Amino acid sequence: MDRIDTIREKLEDALSPLHLEIIDESHHHAGHAGAASGAGHFNVTIVSGQFSEQSPIARHRLVYLAVDALMPAEIHALSIKALTPEEFESTKD
């Protein structure tokens, strides 16, 4: 199982997302200390009903809690866009 699959599994188990997109951006960080150690840089867009009535910081904490076991060995940096289903639907217009 590759890193994206592992991240996906952890996020799906913890947050039951309606939409999940994970992009490996490690190639943009070649030579960076985190990249040198083998850990990756990832961009995550996740939509979950669990984010309803949660602040952006609380949403990020939920995501970090889900992937905590992968940091810092597998994940060096994580960019997160965490949306409620309603927020996600409004971005489609």
N, CA, C and O of each residue as an XYZ file, in Angstrom:
372
protein
N       0.859     -1.178      0.000
C       0.000      0.000      0.000
C       0.904      1.240      0.000
O       1.826      1.338      0.810
N       0.637      2.186     -0.912
C       1.465      3.395     -0.947
C       0.954      4.414      0.081
O      -0.079      4.210      0.718
N       1.686      5.491      0.221
C       1.361      6.491      1.250
C      -0.020      7.102      1.062
O      -0.752      7.288      2.034
N      -0.381      7.415     -0.174
C      -1.698      8.020     -0.415
C      -2.798      7.049      0.000
O      -3.787      7.459      0.609
N      -2.639      5.784     -0.318
C      -3.633      4.781      0.093
C      -3.717      4.684      1.615
O      -4.806      4.544      2.173
N      -2.583      4.756      2.274
C      -2.552      4.682      3.733
C      -3.238      5.898      4.350
O      -4.028      5.761      5.283
N      -2.940      7.079      3.834
C      -3.580      8.308      4.321
C      -5.082      8.229      4.078
O      -5.878      8.549      4.961
N      -5.465      7.804      2.884
C      -6.887      7.669      2.530
C      -7.599      6.740      3.522
O      -8.672      7.069      4.028
N      -7.004      5.599      3.789
C      -7.618      4.630      4.697
C      -7.818      5.233      6.092
O      -8.884      5.081      6.689
N      -6.810      5.905      6.600
C      -6.904      6.505      7.940
C      -8.001      7.574      7.989
O      -8.782      7.625      8.938
N      -8.053      8.426      6.960
C      -9.057      9.492      6.937
C     -10.462      8.933      6.744
O     -11.412      9.413      7.362
N     -10.598      7.931      5.897
C     -11.915      7.319      5.688
C     -12.411      6.648      6.969
O     -13.585      6.775      7.319
N     -11.545      5.947      7.658
C     -11.928      5.271      8.895
C     -12.358      6.269      9.974
O     -13.326      6.031     10.696
N     -11.642      7.372     10.076
C     -11.894      8.328     11.154
C     -13.018      9.312     10.851
O     -13.766      9.688     11.754
N     -13.149      9.740      9.577
C     -14.030     10.869      9.268
C     -15.133     10.577      8.256
O     -15.939     11.460      7.962
N     -15.187      9.382      7.728
C     -16.221      9.005      6.756
C     -16.497     10.122      5.738
O     -17.627     10.598      5.629
N     -15.478     10.532      5.005
C     -15.658     11.661      4.092
C     -16.601     11.363      2.929
O     -16.685     10.238      2.436
N     -17.306     12.414      2.511
C     -18.153     12.333      1.327
C     -17.327     12.598      0.071
O     -17.688     12.181     -1.030
N     -16.227     13.290      0.260
C     -15.284     13.590     -0.827
C     -13.898     13.637     -0.200
O     -13.719     14.200      0.880
N     -12.925     13.048     -0.873
C     -11.558     13.051     -0.370
C     -10.602     13.072     -1.546
O     -10.641     12.201     -2.415
N      -9.757     14.063     -1.559
C      -8.733     14.178     -2.603
C      -7.392     14.364     -1.905
O      -7.239     15.240     -1.053
N      -6.436     13.540     -2.271
C      -5.097     13.605     -1.682
C      -4.104     13.729     -2.821
O      -4.071     12.897     -3.727
N      -3.301     14.768     -2.767
C      -2.300     15.006     -3.815
C      -0.920     14.988     -3.168
O      -0.671     15.686     -2.185
N      -0.033     14.185     -3.729
C       1.355     14.128     -3.263
C       2.117     15.253     -3.954
O       2.303     15.234     -5.171
N       2.552     16.223     -3.173
C       3.297     17.364     -3.701
C       4.774     17.307     -3.322
O       5.474     18.318     -3.351
N       5.228     16.128     -2.971
C       6.606     15.962     -2.507
C       7.631     16.411     -3.541
O       8.686     16.939     -3.189
N       7.318     16.201     -4.815
C       8.270     16.563     -5.864
C       8.535     18.072     -5.902
O       9.564     18.504     -6.422
N       7.621     18.869     -5.359
C       7.829     20.325     -5.299
C       8.798     20.711     -4.186
O       9.217     21.865     -4.106
N       9.154     19.773     -3.341
C       9.955     20.078     -2.157
C      11.274     19.311     -2.147
O      11.845     19.069     -1.084
N      11.750     18.935     -3.310
C      13.021     18.219     -3.400
C      14.117     19.055     -2.753
O      14.218     20.259     -2.989
N      14.923     18.411     -1.946
C      16.005     19.107     -1.266
C      15.601     19.662      0.089
O      16.467     20.032      0.883
N      14.324     19.726      0.368
C      13.818     20.194      1.656
C      14.155     19.143      2.713
O      14.223     17.956      2.396
N      14.363     19.552      3.942
C      14.761     18.636      5.010
C      13.792     17.470      5.153
O      14.225     16.328      5.309
N      12.500     17.734      5.103
C      11.500     16.669      5.224
C      11.583     15.691      4.079
O      11.438     14.484      4.274
N      11.815     16.205      2.879
C      11.922     15.340      1.707
C      13.180     14.481      1.796
O      13.171     13.324      1.376
N      14.251     15.034      2.332
C      15.505     14.296      2.452
C      15.352     13.091      3.375
O      16.012     12.070      3.183
N      14.484     13.208      4.373
C      14.295     12.094      5.305
C      13.317     11.049      4.764
O      13.131      9.999      5.378
N      12.693     11.333      3.619
C      11.786     10.385      3.005
C      10.314     10.649      3.269
O       9.458     10.011      2.657
N      10.003     11.570      4.163
C       8.607     11.901      4.441
C       8.063     12.790      3.322
O       8.821     13.506      2.668
N       6.750     12.740      3.107
C       6.162     13.461      1.986
C       5.380     14.701      2.370
O       5.044     14.928      3.533
N       5.105     15.495      1.344
C       4.272     16.693      1.446
C       2.969     16.389      0.714
O       2.979     16.000     -0.454
N       1.854     16.568      1.407
C       0.563     16.213      0.827
C      -0.438     17.349      0.963
O      -0.412     18.123      1.920
N      -1.318     17.422     -0.022
C      -2.415     18.386     -0.028
C      -3.701     17.565      0.053
O      -3.946     16.698     -0.785
N      -4.521     17.846      1.072
C      -5.744     17.075      1.299
C      -6.955     18.004      1.247
O      -6.997     19.033      1.922
N      -7.928     17.624      0.443
C      -9.253     18.245      0.468
C     -10.200     17.177      0.962
O     -10.317     16.108      0.363
N     -10.880     17.474      2.067
C     -11.750     16.484      2.679
C     -13.077     17.123      3.056
O     -13.119     18.229      3.596
N     -14.161     16.409      2.763
C     -15.516     16.882      3.054
C     -16.156     15.855      3.984
O     -16.254     14.674      3.649
N     -16.585     16.313      5.145
C     -17.170     15.396      6.119
C     -18.260     16.098      6.925
O     -18.136     17.270      7.281
N     -19.316     15.364      7.199
C     -20.368     15.875      8.068
C     -19.869     16.108      9.483
O     -20.473     16.876     10.233
N     -18.780     15.459      9.857
C     -18.215     15.651     11.196
C     -17.637     17.056     11.387
O     -17.362     17.466     12.514
N     -17.456     17.786     10.293
C     -16.915     19.143     10.397
C     -17.997     20.189     10.689
O     -17.685     21.346     10.971
N     -19.261     19.780     10.619
C     -20.349     20.726     10.879
C     -20.213     21.306     12.279
O     -19.976     20.589     13.251
N     -20.367     22.604     12.354
C     -20.280     23.362     13.604
C     -18.910     23.261     14.282
O     -18.791     23.498     15.484
N     -17.880     22.911     13.510
C     -16.509     22.879     14.010
C     -15.740     24.061     13.428
O     -15.938     24.425     12.268
N     -14.882     24.647     14.216
C     -14.023     25.724     13.720
C     -12.991     25.124     12.766
O     -12.756     23.915     12.788
N     -12.377     25.956     11.934
C     -11.321     25.437     11.054
C     -10.198     24.731     11.834
O      -9.679     23.708     11.387
N      -9.836     25.268     12.974
C      -8.778     24.640     13.779
C      -9.231     23.274     14.280
O      -8.454     22.319     14.259
N     -10.469     23.171     14.726
C     -10.987     21.885     15.203
C     -11.034     20.863     14.067
O     -10.754     19.684     14.280
N     -11.382     21.306     12.880
C     -11.407     20.407     11.721
C     -10.012     19.878     11.427
O      -9.830     18.684     11.187
N      -9.033     20.765     11.448
C      -7.649     20.363     11.185
C      -7.167     19.394     12.256
O      -6.451     18.439     11.955
N      -7.556     19.636     13.506
C      -7.169     18.722     14.585
C      -7.719     17.325     14.329
O      -7.023     16.337     14.564
N      -8.955     17.228     13.852
C      -9.542     15.924     13.541
C      -8.755     15.208     12.447
O      -8.523     14.001     12.524
N      -8.351     15.961     11.433
C      -7.557     15.372     10.343
C      -6.199     14.919     10.874
O      -5.774     13.794     10.611
N      -5.516     15.791     11.623
C      -4.212     15.425     12.171
C      -4.315     14.236     13.122
O      -3.428     13.382     13.137
N      -5.372     14.168     13.905
C      -5.566     13.038     14.806
C      -5.690     11.736     14.021
O      -5.168     10.702     14.439
N      -6.375     11.787     12.893
C      -6.566     10.597     12.060
C      -5.261     10.074     11.464
O      -5.098      8.864     11.305
N      -4.338     10.964     11.136
C      -3.086     10.543     10.482
C      -1.875     10.641     11.406
O      -0.736     10.535     10.954
N      -2.117     10.839     12.675
C      -1.041     11.058     13.646
C       0.041      9.973     13.596
O       1.226     10.279     13.726
N      -0.350      8.731     13.411
C       0.623      7.636     13.400
C       1.576      7.716     12.204
O       2.626      7.073     12.209
N       1.223      8.494     11.188
C       2.055      8.611      9.986
C       3.042      9.776     10.061
O       3.887      9.938      9.181
N       2.931     10.577     11.107
C       3.791     11.748     11.217
C       4.871     11.484     12.268
O       4.564     10.910     13.313
N       6.081     11.869     12.036
C       6.651     12.523     10.874
C       7.312     11.569      9.886
O       7.897     12.016      8.899
N       7.230     10.263     10.134
C       7.948      9.315      9.277
C       7.441      9.282      7.841
O       8.242      9.245      6.907
N       6.115      9.295      7.649
C       5.536      9.220      6.313
C       5.062     10.581      5.797
O       5.137     10.859      4.600
N       4.577     11.419      6.705
C       4.074     12.750      6.337
C       4.936     13.800      7.016
O       5.032     13.841      8.242
N       5.557     14.642      6.215
C       6.320     15.764      6.753
C       5.461     17.018      6.807
O       5.530     17.779      7.772
N       4.650     17.237      5.774
C       3.810     18.433      5.709
C       2.458     18.058      5.121
O       2.356     17.228      4.218
N       1.417     18.700      5.665
C       0.059     18.402      5.241
C      -0.705     19.715      5.106
O      -0.889     20.449      6.077
N      -1.142     19.991      3.890
C      -1.986     21.150      3.635
C      -3.418     20.637      3.613
O      -3.732     19.696      2.884
N      -4.298     21.261      4.421
C      -5.646     20.727      4.601
C      -6.705     21.747      4.203
O      -6.660     22.910      4.605
N      -7.650     21.285      3.410
C      -8.874     22.039      3.127
C     -10.001     21.141      3.621
O     -10.330     20.144      2.978
N     -10.596     21.492      4.767
C     -11.620     20.673      5.410
C     -12.954     21.400      5.342
O     -13.112     22.484      5.903
N     -13.910     20.795      4.651
C     -15.192     21.442      4.397
C     -16.353     20.597      4.881
O     -16.266     19.370      4.939
N     -17.449     21.273      5.229
C     -18.701     20.573      5.486
C     -19.312     20.244      4.121
O     -18.908     20.822      3.111
N     -20.278     19.324      4.080
C     -20.935     19.039      2.797
C     -21.582     20.288      2.192
O     -21.555     20.462      0.974
N     -22.155     21.148      3.015
C     -22.794     22.369      2.511
C     -21.763     23.320      1.914
O     -22.001     23.918      0.864
N     -20.636     23.460      2.569
C     -19.575     24.326      2.037
C     -19.055     23.771      0.717
O     -18.801     24.532     -0.217
N     -18.897     22.469      0.630
C     -18.411     21.850     -0.590
C     -19.388     22.060     -1.732
O     -18.974     22.375     -2.848
N     -20.672     21.892     -1.475
C     -21.687     22.101     -2.512
C     -21.672     23.542     -3.006
O     -21.869     23.784     -4.196
N     -21.445     24.494     -2.123
C     -21.440     25.899     -2.537
C     -20.233     26.240     -3.407
O     -20.262     27.231     -4.136
N     -19.159     25.423     -3.340
C     -17.983     25.677     -4.184
C     -18.215     25.193     -5.607
O     -17.462     25.556     -6.510
N     -19.238     24.386     -5.821
C     -19.519     23.838     -7.147
C     -20.269     24.829     -8.052
O     -20.328     24.648     -9.268
N     -20.834     25.870     -7.446
C     -21.621     26.825     -8.224
C     -20.753     27.713     -9.081
O     -21.266     28.573     -9.797
